[in-house]
Amino acid sequence: MKATVAMDSFKGSLTSLEAGNAVKDGILSASSEHEVTVLPLADGGEGTLEALTEGINGIYRSEEVTGPDGKIVLARYGIVHGNTAIIEMAQASGLTLVEENDILKATTYGTGELIRAALDEGIRKFIIGIGGSATNDGGTGMLEALGARFLSGAHGEEGARGALTLQTLTSIDISDLDSRIKESSIKVACDVRNPLLGKNGCSFIYGPQKGASQEQIEEMDIWMRSYAEQTRKILPEADPDFPGSGAAGGMGFALKYYLGAELVSGSKLILDVIHLEDYIKGSDILITGEGRIDGQSLNGKGPVEAARLAKKYDKEAVAFAGSEGPDAKLLLSVFDSYHILPDVPDRMQKEVAYENLKETAHECFLSRRSNHEF
């Protein structure tokens, strides 16, 4: 039997490749005759950097950059295929980098510094994951790091970073925006469809989880509207209603209209990068999964998209998960079967989670062998 294993991470326990290797060990312990290929899986959020860089035998680069609170942090980005940078916004501008987030001051400047570092290295292809941000500055910090200027007052003074940049914004100058951007191809892993403004925009929907009060949310939405208006003066095609513009506190808007990036489904982008479809064609079965599966997994999550690819070629798709939530049985529309790991003591610890997943895969494939299902 030829099996392709593409597991998403078990957050808090196992990375994508660790989970995949646990499944592989379980399958081979059931029968060493199986041929198993492990590929990374992610959706563009946290974990995408490791999944792609390590899964495609890339290399890491480390840079000291400006964190969301203005303090210096050590952030990594990856280089794969020798010409493509994998940048994870959470590395430089992530919510996990601060103990108490001040959303009015939180900046994306560090993410721009990562892009600039990759440009300095000759990179002109980018995959940027924008999940897990602490920010709501419309991507202005990132753009500032690349040469843009956001000015306020009659004399064109540069203001504070963060959402406060937008509070008194009167003009935008992109004449010194890094010219190497025009030579670059940027794809943004973005599963969020929110617009930039309004009740479904970035301030109202994601502000609360980043520490914003109701008063701050309403203020930031007003400021963001001014930012969109100023942007349209220099970039008439800029559309704050474009799906995904509100991703990562408006970073989607900045990347699309200032840097010419393409916003694409995170999971589908990753599947394309790892060439999963090609592996599935030559396999008998796909094994996928993640830490938790429920009815929401049908909304573009990586394991479900992988299973849909398997169905395209009439291949069996099996899923493993640490737990299941509401409407999990809806997943039987794409998975032939799914298996929930036993609830064992300390199951969130890496070693325990690894052995738990390995043993579950072992039992599953040993049973299938006994029933002559291969």
C-alpha positions as CSV (number, residue, x, y, z in Angstrom):
1,M,0.0,0.0,0.0
2,K,1.2,3.5,-0.9
3,A,0.0,6.1,1.6
4,T,0.4,9.9,1.6
5,V,0.2,11.4,5.1
6,A,-0.5,15.2,5.3
7,M,-1.4,16.2,8.9
8,D,-2.1,19.7,10.1
9,S,-0.7,20.6,13.5
10,F,-2.1,19.5,16.9
11,K,-1.8,22.9,18.4
12,G,-0.1,23.0,21.7
13,S,1.3,19.5,21.2
14,L,2.6,18.5,17.7
15,T,3.8,20.4,14.6
16,S,2.5,19.3,11.3
17,L,5.5,17.1,10.5
18,E,5.6,15.7,14.0
19,A,2.0,14.6,13.7
20,G,2.7,13.2,10.2
21,N,5.7,11.2,11.4
22,A,3.7,9.8,14.4
23,V,1.1,8.5,11.9
24,K,3.8,7.1,9.7
25,D,5.5,5.3,12.6
26,G,2.1,3.8,13.5
27,I,1.4,2.6,10.0
28,L,4.8,1.0,9.6
29,S,4.6,-0.7,13.0
30,A,1.4,-2.3,11.7
31,S,3.2,-3.5,8.5
32,S,6.7,-2.6,7.3
33,E,5.5,-3.4,3.8
34,H,3.6,-0.1,3.4
35,E,5.2,2.8,1.6
36,V,4.5,6.1,3.4
37,T,5.2,9.7,2.4
38,V,4.8,12.5,4.9
39,L,4.1,16.0,3.7
40,P,3.4,19.2,5.8
41,L,0.0,20.8,6.0
42,A,-1.0,24.2,7.3
43,D,-3.6,27.0,6.5
44,G,-1.5,30.1,6.5
45,G,-1.6,30.8,10.3
46,E,0.8,30.0,13.0
47,G,2.8,26.9,12.1
48,T,2.9,27.6,8.4
49,L,6.5,28.7,8.5
50,E,7.8,25.5,10.1
51,A,5.4,23.3,8.0
52,L,6.6,24.6,4.7
53,T,10.3,25.4,5.4
54,E,11.0,22.0,7.0
55,G,8.5,20.1,4.8
56,I,10.2,21.3,1.6
57,N,13.7,21.1,3.0
58,G,14.1,24.8,3.0
59,I,16.4,26.9,5.2
60,Y,15.7,29.4,7.9
61,R,16.9,33.0,8.3
62,S,16.7,35.0,11.5
63,E,16.3,38.7,11.8
64,E,16.1,41.1,14.8
65,V,12.9,43.1,14.0
66,T,10.5,45.4,15.6
67,G,7.8,43.5,17.6
68,P,4.2,44.7,17.8
69,D,5.0,46.7,21.0
70,G,8.0,48.3,19.5
71,K,10.5,46.1,21.3
72,I,13.1,44.1,19.3
73,V,12.2,40.4,18.7
74,L,14.1,37.7,16.9
75,A,12.0,36.5,14.1
76,R,12.5,33.8,11.5
77,Y,11.5,33.4,7.9
78,G,12.1,30.5,5.5
79,I,13.5,30.2,2.0
80,V,12.3,27.2,-0.1
81,H,13.2,26.2,-3.6
82,G,16.1,28.7,-3.3
83,N,13.9,31.6,-4.5
84,T,10.7,31.8,-2.4
85,A,10.4,33.3,1.1
86,I,7.9,32.0,3.6
87,I,6.9,34.7,6.0
88,E,4.6,34.3,8.9
89,M,3.3,37.5,10.2
90,A,2.9,36.1,13.7
91,Q,6.7,35.8,13.9
92,A,7.2,39.6,13.9
93,S,3.7,41.1,14.7
94,G,2.0,38.3,16.5
95,L,-0.3,38.5,19.5
96,T,1.8,35.8,21.4
97,L,4.7,38.2,21.4
98,V,3.2,40.5,23.9
99,E,1.8,39.9,27.4
100,E,-0.7,42.7,27.3
101,N,-1.5,44.1,23.9
102,D,-2.0,47.8,23.3
103,I,-4.0,47.6,20.1
104,L,-3.7,51.3,19.4
105,K,0.1,51.1,19.3
106,A,0.6,47.6,18.0
107,T,2.5,47.8,14.8
108,T,3.2,45.6,11.7
109,Y,6.6,47.3,11.2
110,G,8.5,44.1,11.9
111,T,6.7,42.2,9.2
112,G,7.8,44.8,6.8
113,E,11.4,44.4,8.0
114,L,11.2,40.6,7.3
115,I,10.0,41.3,3.8
116,R,12.8,43.8,3.3
117,A,15.4,41.3,4.6
118,A,14.2,38.7,2.1
119,L,14.4,41.3,-0.7
120,D,17.9,42.1,0.4
121,E,18.7,38.5,-0.1
122,G,17.5,38.5,-3.7
123,I,14.1,36.9,-3.0
124,R,11.3,38.0,-5.3
125,K,8.7,35.4,-4.6
126,F,6.8,35.5,-1.3
127,I,4.2,33.4,0.5
128,I,2.9,35.4,3.5
129,G,0.7,33.9,6.2
130,I,-1.1,36.6,8.1
131,G,-2.8,34.7,11.0
132,G,-2.3,35.5,14.6
133,S,-1.6,39.2,14.5
134,A,-1.7,41.6,17.4
135,T,-2.3,44.6,15.1
136,N,-5.0,46.8,13.7
137,D,-2.9,49.4,11.8
138,G,-4.1,48.6,8.3
139,G,-0.6,47.3,7.4
140,T,0.8,50.9,7.7
141,G,3.8,49.8,9.8
142,M,4.7,47.1,7.3
143,L,4.5,49.7,4.5
144,E,6.5,52.2,6.5
145,A,9.3,49.7,6.8
146,L,9.3,49.4,3.0
147,G,9.6,53.1,2.5
148,A,6.0,54.5,2.6
149,R,5.2,57.6,4.7
150,F,2.0,58.2,6.6
151,L,1.7,61.9,7.3
152,S,-0.5,64.1,9.5
153,G,-1.1,67.8,10.0
154,A,-0.6,70.7,7.6
155,H,3.2,70.2,7.6
156,G,3.1,66.5,6.8
157,E,4.6,65.2,10.0
158,E,5.0,61.5,10.6
159,G,2.9,60.2,13.5
160,A,3.0,57.4,15.9
161,R,2.9,53.8,14.8
162,G,0.0,51.4,15.2
163,A,-3.6,52.2,14.8
164,L,-2.8,55.7,16.1
165,T,-1.1,56.3,12.7
166,L,-4.5,56.4,11.2
167,Q,-6.1,58.7,13.8
168,T,-4.7,62.0,12.3
169,L,-3.7,60.8,8.9
170,T,-4.0,63.5,6.2
171,S,-1.8,62.1,3.4
172,I,0.2,59.1,2.2
173,D,3.5,59.2,0.3
174,I,4.6,56.1,-1.5
175,S,7.1,57.7,-3.8
176,D,9.9,55.9,-1.9
177,L,8.2,52.6,-1.6
178,D,10.8,49.8,-2.2
179,S,11.0,49.5,-6.0
180,R,11.9,45.8,-5.7
181,I,8.3,45.1,-4.8
182,K,7.3,45.7,-8.5
183,E,9.6,42.8,-9.4
184,S,8.1,40.5,-6.9
185,S,5.2,38.0,-6.8
186,I,3.4,37.8,-3.5
187,K,0.7,35.3,-2.5
188,V,-1.0,35.8,0.8
189,A,-2.5,32.9,2.7
190,C,-5.8,34.4,3.8
191,D,-8.9,32.4,4.7
192,V,-10.6,35.5,6.3
193,R,-13.2,37.1,4.0
194,N,-14.0,40.2,6.1
195,P,-13.9,43.7,4.5
196,L,-11.8,46.4,6.0
197,L,-14.6,48.5,7.4
198,G,-17.9,48.4,9.3
199,K,-19.6,45.9,11.6
200,N,-17.9,42.9,9.7
201,G,-14.6,44.7,9.3
202,C,-11.3,44.1,11.1
203,S,-11.9,46.5,14.0
204,F,-15.3,45.2,15.1
205,I,-14.7,41.5,14.4
206,Y,-11.1,41.0,15.5
207,G,-10.5,44.0,17.7
208,P,-11.9,42.4,20.9
209,Q,-9.6,39.4,20.7
210,K,-6.7,41.8,20.5
211,G,-7.7,43.7,23.6
212,A,-9.7,46.5,22.2
213,S,-12.5,48.1,24.2
214,Q,-15.9,48.9,22.5
215,E,-14.9,52.6,22.4
216,Q,-11.6,51.8,20.8
217,I,-13.3,49.5,18.2
218,E,-15.6,52.3,17.1
219,E,-12.8,54.8,17.0
220,M,-10.5,52.5,15.0
221,D,-13.2,51.8,12.4
222,I,-13.6,55.6,11.8
223,W,-9.8,56.0,11.5
224,M,-9.6,53.0,9.1
225,R,-12.3,54.6,7.0
226,S,-10.1,57.7,6.7
227,Y,-7.1,55.5,5.8
228,A,-9.2,53.8,3.0
229,E,-10.2,57.3,1.6
230,Q,-6.6,58.5,1.7
231,T,-5.5,55.3,-0.1
232,R,-8.0,55.7,-2.8
233,K,-6.6,59.2,-3.6
234,I,-3.3,57.6,-4.7
235,L,-4.6,54.1,-5.6
236,P,-8.1,54.5,-7.1
237,E,-8.6,50.8,-7.5
238,A,-8.3,50.2,-3.7
239,D,-11.5,48.6,-2.5
240,P,-12.1,48.3,1.3
241,D,-15.0,45.9,0.6
242,F,-12.8,43.4,-1.1
243,P,-13.1,40.0,0.7
244,G,-10.0,39.6,2.9
245,S,-9.2,43.3,3.1
246,G,-9.9,43.2,6.8
247,A,-7.6,40.2,7.5
248,A,-4.9,40.8,10.2
249,G,-6.1,44.2,11.1
250,G,-6.2,45.5,7.5
251,M,-2.9,43.8,6.5
252,G,-4.8,42.1,3.7
253,F,-5.8,45.6,2.3
254,A,-2.2,46.9,2.4
255,L,-0.7,43.8,0.8
256,K,-3.2,43.6,-2.0
257,Y,-3.3,47.3,-3.0
258,Y,0.1,48.7,-2.0
259,L,2.2,45.6,-2.8
260,G,0.1,44.0,-5.5
261,A,-0.3,40.7,-3.6
262,E,-2.8,38.0,-4.4
263,L,-5.1,36.9,-1.5
264,V,-5.8,33.2,-1.7
265,S,-7.2,30.5,0.4
266,G,-4.4,29.5,2.9
267,S,-5.1,25.8,2.8
268,K,-5.4,25.6,-1.0
269,L,-2.2,27.7,-1.4
270,I,-0.3,25.3,0.9
271,L,-1.6,22.2,-0.9
272,D,-0.4,23.7,-4.2
273,V,3.0,24.5,-2.8
274,I,3.6,21.0,-1.5
275,H,2.2,19.4,-4.7
276,L,-0.2,17.2,-2.7
277,E,-2.3,16.5,-5.7
278,D,0.6,14.8,-7.4
279,Y,1.3,12.6,-4.4
280,I,-2.3,11.6,-4.1
281,K,-2.5,10.5,-7.7
282,G,0.2,7.9,-7.0
283,S,-1.1,6.8,-3.7
284,D,-3.7,4.3,-2.5
285,I,-4.8,6.3,0.5
286,L,-4.6,9.7,2.1
287,I,-4.2,10.1,5.8
288,T,-4.8,13.6,7.2
289,G,-6.2,15.3,10.3
290,E,-5.6,17.9,12.9
291,G,-6.0,18.6,16.6
292,R,-9.8,19.1,16.5
293,I,-12.4,18.5,13.9
294,D,-15.9,19.7,13.8
295,G,-18.5,21.0,11.4
296,Q,-16.5,24.2,10.9
297,S,-13.7,22.2,9.4
298,L,-15.7,22.1,6.2
299,N,-15.0,25.8,5.7
300,G,-11.8,25.4,3.9
301,K,-9.6,23.8,6.6
302,G,-6.5,22.0,5.2
303,P,-7.5,18.4,6.1
304,V,-10.9,18.8,4.4
305,E,-9.3,20.4,1.3
306,A,-6.8,17.5,1.2
307,A,-9.7,15.0,1.5
308,R,-11.5,16.6,-1.4
309,L,-8.4,16.2,-3.5
310,A,-8.4,12.5,-2.7
311,K,-12.0,12.2,-3.7
312,K,-11.2,13.8,-7.0
313,Y,-9.1,10.8,-7.8
314,D,-11.3,8.2,-6.1
315,K,-8.8,7.7,-3.3
316,E,-9.7,6.8,0.2
317,A,-9.3,9.6,2.8
318,V,-8.9,8.8,6.5
319,A,-8.6,11.4,9.2
320,F,-7.1,11.4,12.8
321,A,-7.9,14.1,15.3
322,G,-7.3,14.8,19.0
323,S,-10.9,15.6,19.6
324,E,-14.2,16.2,17.9
325,G,-16.7,19.0,18.2
326,P,-20.3,19.8,17.1
327,D,-21.4,18.3,13.8
328,A,-18.2,16.3,13.3
329,K,-20.2,13.6,11.6
330,L,-20.7,16.0,8.7
331,L,-17.1,15.3,7.9
332,L,-18.1,11.9,6.6
333,S,-19.2,13.7,3.5
334,V,-15.5,14.1,2.6
335,F,-13.7,11.5,4.8
336,D,-14.3,7.7,4.5
337,S,-13.6,7.5,8.2
338,Y,-12.1,9.5,11.0
339,H,-10.6,8.4,14.3
340,I,-10.5,10.3,17.5
341,L,-7.5,9.8,19.8
342,P,-8.1,8.3,23.3
343,D,-8.4,10.8,26.1
344,V,-5.3,9.8,28.0
345,P,-3.5,11.6,30.9
346,D,-1.2,14.4,29.9
347,R,-2.3,14.0,26.3
348,M,-1.3,17.6,25.4
349,Q,2.4,16.9,26.2
350,K,4.4,16.4,23.1
351,E,5.7,12.9,23.9
352,V,2.3,11.7,25.0
353,A,0.5,13.2,22.0
354,Y,3.0,11.5,19.7
355,E,2.6,8.1,21.2
356,N,-1.1,8.5,21.4
357,L,-1.4,9.3,17.7
358,K,1.1,6.6,16.7
359,E,-0.8,4.0,18.6
360,T,-4.1,5.0,17.2
361,A,-2.7,4.8,13.7
362,H,-1.1,1.5,14.5
363,E,-4.4,0.0,15.8
364,C,-6.3,1.4,12.8
365,F,-4.0,0.0,10.2
366,L,-3.5,-3.3,12.0
367,S,-7.3,-3.8,12.0
368,R,-7.5,-2.9,8.4
369,R,-4.8,-5.4,7.5
370,S,-6.6,-8.1,9.5
371,N,-9.8,-7.4,7.6
372,H,-7.9,-7.5,4.3
373,E,-8.8,-3.9,3.4
374,F,-5.5,-3.3,1.7
